[in-house]
Amino acid sequence: MTEDELEQAFYRRIENEEKIEPKDWMPEGYRQNLIRQISQHAHSEVIGMQPEGNWITRAPSLRRKAILLAKVQDEGGHGLYLYSTAETLGISRAEMIEALQSCKAKYASIFNYPAQTWADVGAIGWLVDGAAIVNQVSLQRTSYGPYSRSMIRICKEESFHQRQGYELMLTLCRGTEEQKAMAQDALNRFYWPALMMFGPHDSESAHSAKSMQWKIKRESNDDLRQKFIDQTVPQIEFLGLEHPDKDIRWNEERGHYDHGEIDWDEFYRVISGNGPCNRQRIQHHIRVHEEGAWVRDAMSAYQQKKRQRAQAA
């Protein structure tokens, strides 16, 4: 088949809702767009372990410690699934990690904000993982087969993360006045960055149009953000907290909440590397990656010995 015929066949499969698999022909732009999105997703999971991992030793009870350990472990597993998924597209894990550590690759801007109090652990689980679920549920229908299948398991685990975060916030809100104030403070600081997780308006996104055409993304940034806002308002009311957005209003005609404007200058400042914890997050990743080099070397040596023994046999 000619290049044109292959491309036409590819688009027919996309339109027919067929999954594209690793050995199938695909346009180079489709491959590169997937590598960018999946590796960015993987980086977000791995970097996202840092703000919560910092609280494992300071969790207020053994139960809370066990829950947080399980959550952070899940996030490491999600990174593993996603790096493995990206590798099916012909890029190595070493290349992806180098791109992260050299700041060529991005990760979710939310993880460049510090977790200052125990309530922040709840806000991250509730808001950050809640926003991730809204985005990732639609990715279960993405056109690339391995990515779609990875999302099925990841979404199940993310739903646990969201519930534990909300339960933590509910416990604080039913506690002392100081605990409720701490929950309100965490909500105030993490609400707007959580909205930024969905990315810029679709008209200003460099990749949205192509991703939608290829059905890598199934819903637009703005539609996903609106869905998250609509589900979060009653949750905030149930907690008895004040909504951080003073312009939030139910719009009967639209059937959605109207909301205030996001500070996009802050968003672009953070993704450009100038957030509160950008340098700290990358430096920590580099340090730990270098400390673990001997484990990777040992694994490589063991695999080489296995191959040699198999050849000798």
DADA-V652377 format. One record per run of one state. SS is the DSSP state (helix for helix, strand for strand, loop for the rest). FROM is the first residue (numbers start at 1). TO is the last residue. Records with the same first field share a line. If there is no record, write none. Layout:
BEGIN
SS: FROM-TO  FROM-TO
END
This chain:
BEGIN
loop: 1-2  16-19  21-27  48-48  54-55  59-61  88-92  102-108  113-117  140-143  174-176  197-201  205-207  214-220  240-248  252-255  259-263  275-277  292-292  313-313
helix: 3-15  28-47  49-53  56-58  62-87  93-101  109-112  118-139  145-173  177-196  202-204  208-213  221-239  264-274  278-291  293-312
strand: 20-20  144-144  249-251  256-258
END
